[in-house]
Amino acid sequence: MMNNPHPISEYLLPGKRVHLVGIGGVSMCPLAEVLRGKGLLVQGSDMTESATVQHLRSLGIPVAVGHNAENLGDCDLVIRTAAVHDSNPEIAGAVARGIPVYERAQAWGAIMRHYRNALCVAGTHGKTTTTSMCTHIFMAAQADPTVMIGGTLPLLHSGYRVGGGDTIILESCEYCNSFLSFFPTVAVILNVEADHLDFFKDLNDIEHSFHRFAELVPESGHVIVNADNEGAMISVSGLERPILTFGVDHQADCTVANLREEGAPSFDVLIHGKKYAHVELKVFGRHNVSNALAAASAAYVMGIPGKAVEEGLGSFTGAGRRFEYKGSFNGAQVYDDYAHHPDELHALLSTAKGLGYKRLIVAFQPHTYTRTASFFNEFVTELKLADVAVLAEIYAAREQNTLGISSSDLCRNIPGSVYCSTLDKVTARLRELAQPGDLILTVGAGDIYRAGEKLIKGE
């Protein structure tokens, strides 16, 4: 349906008027600011009023609330967020008028070609944390980077930053092959697992997509890959690009020495056998040691001194919704985490079990029907790690429940678990369960965090 025979780069020129559909989104707002900084006339629309919308207006960017073809005005091109479909009145209106429509990823891809360094962090999981770690490192190095993260980073007070340096750092998602629109000079591949099976055919299809992503790196660039992850290594097999591997458990170019895992980990980063940095993390778990190695590897190939790696990783306390402390209730500590894949759930719950709490209570909200069905047995296995599992109904996101699946199906396979059909019921159940010494985790990529927030507020 899209009518864009010309590359988007031909339109991203000073004086061109661009309309962003879904301009208040996590990666659309920084896109608006970057385009404005390049001299384009930026406008947009969003479904609701928000602090982000108000911020954009304060910059002189007009934002309409609600979607209507009349909002397009005399724009030269339209850029849409992934959540906006062809049936949207502004998209349909643009097509009817012959105004070219582009995807958000295409715009970011064109933009990053103007940066000398484009660091793209990809993987089935760990992207937000590792991108955030990279941001801390490059900020410590005073590189003044432009950043786009799929979550909130306390250092930035948002999920993005528009800098003046020659480096751009982007979290890069494989869903719908979005990251294939990018132009990385350094590509990080954290892990490659089966996921997003509503789009990809199977794991082989996903590995092929990551291989194509790595091929986007020029011969003068670098591919950073996790030697501990089979899928990641398969994805770079036969790749004719410089590769630097990192790993905790397998032989790699970048690895650890003197690792202490009691509490928050500390370790030396070795690259080609030589000490590059000594790191003392403030986040827990071996998975975060791996994420830190990925960030350090990227910094190394981009010429960042080890001292900035030490300072940056030492100041990183986690990204929003990544084992984020929310408060306490009745003596129980309440945390929230975005984990929604079985591997992420395993890393989170196995780490949490080792923190010394009396009980681990997990309120889990599965994300999408296809993911729940595809990994049903894996979710059952991981949720058994909790002392008590409270299961919220599946968060539909972009899907319809054509599979007839429910969280109650998981519940029947997890001894001692509880099924709650609404978030209010989740909160009520957590209120009944909470005791001094408990760790309560709200977990999932949907709106499960609201249950924990209501618990803390006494609602």
C-alpha positions in Angstrom: 0.0 0.0 0.0 2.9 2.3 0.6 3.7 4.7 -2.3 7.4 5.5 -1.6 9.4 4.8 -4.8 12.2 7.1 -3.7 14.5 6.6 -0.6 13.6 8.5 2.4 17.0 10.3 2.4 15.7 12.3 -0.6 13.1 13.9 1.6 15.1 14.4 4.8 16.3 17.8 3.8 16.0 21.3 5.4 12.7 23.0 4.6 10.8 19.8 3.9 7.7 19.3 6.0 7.4 15.9 7.8 4.3 14.6 9.6 4.9 12.0 12.3 2.0 9.7 13.1 2.3 8.6 16.7 4.8 11.4 17.5 4.5 10.8 21.2 6.1 7.3 21.0 9.3 6.3 22.7 11.4 6.5 19.5 9.2 9.0 17.6 9.7 11.9 20.0 13.6 11.8 19.7 13.1 11.3 15.9 11.1 14.5 15.8 13.8 16.4 17.7 16.6 15.1 15.5 14.7 16.0 12.3 13.9 19.4 13.6 17.6 19.9 14.4 18.4 19.1 10.7 16.2 21.9 9.5 13.0 20.0 8.6 9.6 21.5 9.5 8.2 18.9 11.9 4.6 18.3 12.9 2.7 15.3 14.1 -0.2 13.6 15.8 -0.8 11.3 18.7 -3.8 9.6 20.3 -3.5 11.2 23.7 -2.2 14.2 25.5 1.0 13.4 27.4 4.1 15.0 28.9 5.9 14.1 25.7 3.4 15.9 23.5 3.7 18.9 25.7 7.5 18.8 25.5 7.3 18.7 21.7 5.0 21.7 21.6 7.4 23.6 23.9 9.9 23.2 21.1 7.6 24.7 18.6 6.5 21.4 17.1 2.7 21.3 16.4 1.0 18.2 17.7 -2.6 17.3 17.0 -4.4 14.9 19.4 -6.4 12.3 17.5 -5.8 11.0 14.0 -7.5 12.8 11.1 -6.4 13.1 7.5 -6.8 16.9 7.8 -3.8 16.8 10.2 -1.5 16.2 7.3 -1.8 19.8 6.0 0.8 20.4 3.3 3.4 17.9 4.4 5.9 16.4 2.0 6.2 13.0 3.7 4.7 11.0 6.5 6.6 8.8 9.0 4.7 6.3 11.1 5.4 4.3 14.2 5.1 0.5 14.0 1.8 0.6 15.9 0.1 2.6 13.2 -1.6 0.4 10.5 -2.5 1.1 6.9 -6.2 1.7 7.9 -5.2 4.8 10.0 -7.0 7.8 8.5 -3.8 9.8 8.2 -2.0 6.9 6.5 -4.9 6.3 4.1 -5.2 10.1 3.5 -1.5 10.3 2.7 -1.7 7.5 0.2 -4.8 9.0 -1.4 -3.0 12.3 -1.9 0.2 10.7 -3.2 2.2 11.7 -0.1 5.0 9.1 0.5 4.7 7.1 3.8 7.8 5.7 5.5 8.5 3.6 8.6 10.2 4.9 11.7 13.1 2.5 11.2 13.7 3.8 7.7 14.0 7.3 9.1 16.5 6.3 11.8 18.5 4.4 9.2 18.8 7.4 7.0 19.7 9.6 10.0 22.5 7.3 11.3 24.3 7.6 7.9 25.2 11.1 9.0 27.1 9.9 12.1 30.7 8.7 11.9 29.9 6.1 14.5 26.6 4.2 14.6 26.4 1.6 17.4 23.4 -0.7 17.1 22.6 -3.1 19.9 20.5 -6.1 18.9 19.4 -9.4 20.4 16.4 -11.3 21.6 16.8 -9.9 25.1 19.1 -7.6 27.0 19.0 -4.8 24.4 17.7 -2.1 26.6 20.1 -2.8 29.4 23.1 -3.1 27.1 22.2 0.1 25.1 21.8 1.9 28.5 25.2 0.6 29.6 26.8 1.8 26.3 25.1 5.2 26.9 26.7 5.5 30.4 30.1 4.6 29.0 29.9 7.1 26.1 28.6 9.8 28.4 31.5 9.1 30.8 33.8 9.5 27.8 32.2 12.9 27.1 31.4 11.7 23.6 28.1 13.7 23.6 26.1 10.8 21.9 22.7 10.8 20.4 20.8 7.9 22.0 17.6 6.0 21.4 16.6 3.4 24.0 13.4 1.3 24.2 13.0 2.2 27.9 13.7 4.9 30.4 17.2 5.5 31.6 17.5 7.5 34.8 20.7 9.2 33.6 18.7 10.8 30.7 15.4 11.1 32.5 13.9 9.6 29.4 14.6 7.0 26.7 16.5 9.2 24.4 19.1 12.0 24.0 19.9 14.3 21.2 23.6 15.0 21.3 26.1 17.0 19.3 28.8 14.4 18.9 29.6 12.0 16.0 28.2 8.9 17.7 24.6 7.6 17.7 23.6 4.6 19.9 20.4 2.8 19.1 18.5 -0.2 20.5 17.8 -2.2 17.4 14.8 -4.6 17.3 14.5 -7.5 14.9 10.7 -7.6 14.9 9.4 -7.2 11.4 13.1 -6.9 10.3 13.1 -3.3 11.5 16.9 -3.3 12.1 17.5 -4.2 8.5 16.8 -0.5 7.7 19.8 0.6 9.8 23.4 1.4 8.8 25.5 0.3 11.8 29.3 0.8 11.9 29.3 -1.4 15.0 26.6 -4.1 15.5 26.2 -5.9 18.8 24.4 -9.3 18.8 23.7 -10.3 22.4 21.7 -13.5 21.7 19.5 -15.0 19.1 16.6 -17.1 20.3 13.2 -18.1 19.0 10.8 -15.2 19.5 8.3 -13.1 17.6 7.0 -16.2 15.9 4.0 -14.3 14.7 6.4 -12.8 12.2 9.4 -15.1 11.9 8.8 -18.7 10.6 11.3 -20.3 13.0 14.6 -20.0 14.7 16.5 -20.5 11.4 14.5 -17.5 9.9 15.5 -15.4 12.9 19.2 -16.4 12.6 19.1 -15.5 8.9 17.7 -12.0 9.8 20.5 -11.4 12.3 23.0 -12.5 9.7 21.6 -9.9 7.3 21.8 -7.3 10.1 25.5 -8.1 10.7 26.2 -7.9 6.9 25.1 -4.2 7.1 28.3 -3.4 8.9 31.0 -2.1 6.5 34.3 -3.8 6.3 35.8 -1.0 8.3 33.3 -1.6 11.1 32.9 -4.3 13.7 30.5 -7.0 14.7 30.3 -7.8 18.4 28.9 -11.2 19.2 28.2 -13.3 22.3 30.4 -16.5 22.3 28.2 -18.0 25.0 25.0 -18.0 22.8 24.7 -20.6 20.1 22.2 -18.7 18.1 24.3 -15.6 18.0 27.4 -17.5 16.8 25.3 -19.3 14.2 24.0 -16.0 12.9 27.6 -14.7 12.2 28.8 -18.0 10.7 30.5 -17.3 7.3 30.3 -13.5 7.9 33.0 -11.6 6.0 33.3 -8.8 8.6 35.6 -8.1 11.5 34.2 -10.0 14.5 35.0 -9.5 18.2 33.5 -12.1 20.5 32.7 -11.7 24.2 31.8 -14.4 26.7 31.8 -15.4 30.4 31.7 -19.1 29.9 33.3 -19.7 26.6 36.7 -18.7 25.1 36.3 -15.2 23.6 38.2 -12.2 22.5 36.7 -10.2 25.4 36.2 -12.1 28.7 36.4 -11.8 32.5 39.0 -12.5 35.1 38.8 -12.3 38.9 35.0 -12.5 38.8 33.2 -12.1 42.1 29.4 -12.8 42.0 28.5 -12.4 45.6 26.0 -9.5 45.6 26.7 -7.1 42.7 29.4 -8.6 40.4 32.9 -7.2 40.1 35.5 -8.4 37.5 38.3 -7.4 35.2 37.6 -7.1 31.5 40.2 -8.8 29.4 40.5 -8.1 25.7 42.9 -10.3 23.7 44.3 -11.4 27.1 45.1 -7.9 28.3 43.3 -6.0 31.1 41.1 -3.2 29.6 39.0 -2.2 32.7 38.0 -3.2 36.2 34.3 -3.2 36.6 32.2 -3.0 39.7 28.5 -3.3 38.8 25.5 -2.1 40.7 23.1 -4.5 39.0 22.9 -8.2 39.8 23.2 -11.4 37.8 25.5 -13.2 35.5 23.4 -12.0 32.5 24.4 -8.4 33.4 28.1 -9.4 33.5 27.5 -10.6 29.9 25.7 -7.4 29.0 28.6 -5.4 30.5 31.1 -7.3 28.4 29.1 -6.5 25.3 29.1 -2.8 26.1 32.8 -2.8 27.0 33.6 -4.6 23.7 31.7 -2.0 21.7 33.5 0.8 23.6 36.9 -0.9 22.9 36.5 -1.2 19.1 35.3 2.5 19.1 38.4 3.7 20.8 36.9 4.5 24.2 39.4 4.4 27.1 39.0 1.7 29.8 38.6 4.4 32.5 35.3 5.6 30.9 34.1 1.9 30.8 34.9 1.7 34.6 33.1 5.0 35.3 30.2 4.4 33.0 29.4 0.8 34.2 30.1 1.8 37.8 27.4 4.4 37.7 24.7 2.3 35.9 22.0 1.3 38.3 19.6 -0.2 35.7 17.2 1.0 33.1 13.5 1.6 33.8 11.5 -1.7 34.2 14.7 -3.7 34.5 14.7 -5.0 38.1 13.5 -1.5 39.1 12.8 -0.9 42.8 9.2 0.4 43.2 8.7 0.5 47.0 7.6 -1.6 49.9 4.3 -3.0 51.3 3.8 -4.7 54.6 7.6 -5.3 54.9 7.8 -6.8 51.4 10.1 -5.2 48.8 8.4 -4.6 45.5 10.4 -4.6 42.2 9.3 -4.5 38.5 10.9 -6.1 35.4 10.1 -6.2 31.7 11.0 -9.9 31.2 8.6 -11.5 28.8 10.7 -14.3 27.2 11.5 -17.6 29.1 15.2 -16.9 28.9 14.7 -13.4 30.4 12.5 -14.9 33.0 15.1 -17.5 34.0 17.8 -14.9 34.3 15.6 -12.7 36.4 14.1 -15.3 38.8 17.4 -17.3 39.3 19.1 -14.0 40.2 16.2 -13.0 42.5 16.3 -16.4 44.3 19.9 -15.8 45.3 19.3 -12.4 47.0 18.4 -13.8 50.4 14.6 -13.0 50.6 12.3 -15.3 52.6 10.0 -15.8 49.7 9.9 -14.9 46.0 6.4 -13.9 44.9 6.1 -13.3 41.1 3.1 -11.6 39.5 3.6 -12.5 35.8 1.7 -11.2 32.8 2.4 -13.1 29.6 2.9 -10.9 26.5 1.0 -11.9 23.4 -1.0 -15.1 22.7 1.5 -16.5 20.2 4.5 -16.1 22.5 2.6 -17.8 25.4 1.6 -20.7 23.1 5.0 -21.1 21.6 6.8 -21.2 24.9 4.1 -22.6 27.1 6.2 -25.4 28.7 9.2 -23.1 29.1 7.1 -20.5 31.0 5.7 -23.2 33.2 9.3 -24.4 34.1 10.6 -20.9 34.8 7.6 -19.8 36.9 8.0 -22.8 39.1 11.2 -21.0 40.4 8.9 -18.6 42.3 7.6 -19.6 45.8 4.2 -18.2 44.7 3.2 -17.3 41.1 0.3 -15.0 40.5 -0.7 -15.1 36.9 -2.4 -12.1 35.2 -4.3 -12.6 32.0 -2.3 -12.4 28.8 -1.5 -9.0 27.5 -2.7 -9.0 23.9 -0.6 -6.1 22.5 -1.1 -6.3 18.7 -2.9 -9.7 18.6 -6.4 -11.2 18.7 -6.8 -14.4 20.7 -7.3 -16.8 17.8 -5.6 -19.6 19.8 -8.1 -19.7 22.7 -5.3 -19.6 25.2 -5.3 -18.0 28.7 -3.0 -17.6 31.7 -5.4 -19.9 33.5 -3.9 -22.7 31.3 -0.5 -21.9 32.7 -1.9 -21.8 36.2 -3.2 -25.3 36.0 0.4 -26.5 35.4 2.1 -24.6 38.2 1.5 -25.9 41.7 0.4 -23.3 44.2 -0.1 -20.6 41.5 -3.1 -18.2 41.4 -4.9 -16.9 38.3 -6.3 -13.4 38.3 -8.5 -12.2 35.4 -7.8 -8.5 36.1 -5.0 -6.3 37.4 -7.1 -5.2 40.3 -7.4 -8.8 41.3 -3.6 -9.2 41.0 -3.1 -6.3 43.3 -5.7 -7.7 45.8 -3.9 -11.1 45.8 -0.5 -9.5 46.3 -1.9 -7.5 49.2 -3.1 -10.7 50.9 0.3 -12.5 50.3 2.8 -9.8 51.2 4.8 -10.5 54.4 8.0 -9.0 55.9 11.0 -10.4 54.1 9.2 -11.2 50.8 10.4 -10.1 47.4 7.5 -9.2 45.2 8.2 -9.0 41.4 5.8 -7.7 38.9 7.0 -9.1 35.6 6.0 -8.6 31.9 6.1 -6.3 28.9 2.6 -5.1 29.3 1.0 -3.0 32.1 1.6 -5.5 35.0 3.7 -2.8 36.7 0.4 -1.0 37.5 -0.5 -3.8 39.9 2.7 -3.2 42.0 2.3 0.5 41.9 -1.3 0.2 43.2 -0.1 -2.2 45.9 2.4 0.3 47.2 -0.1 3.2 47.1 -2.6 1.2 49.0 -5.2 1.4 46.2 
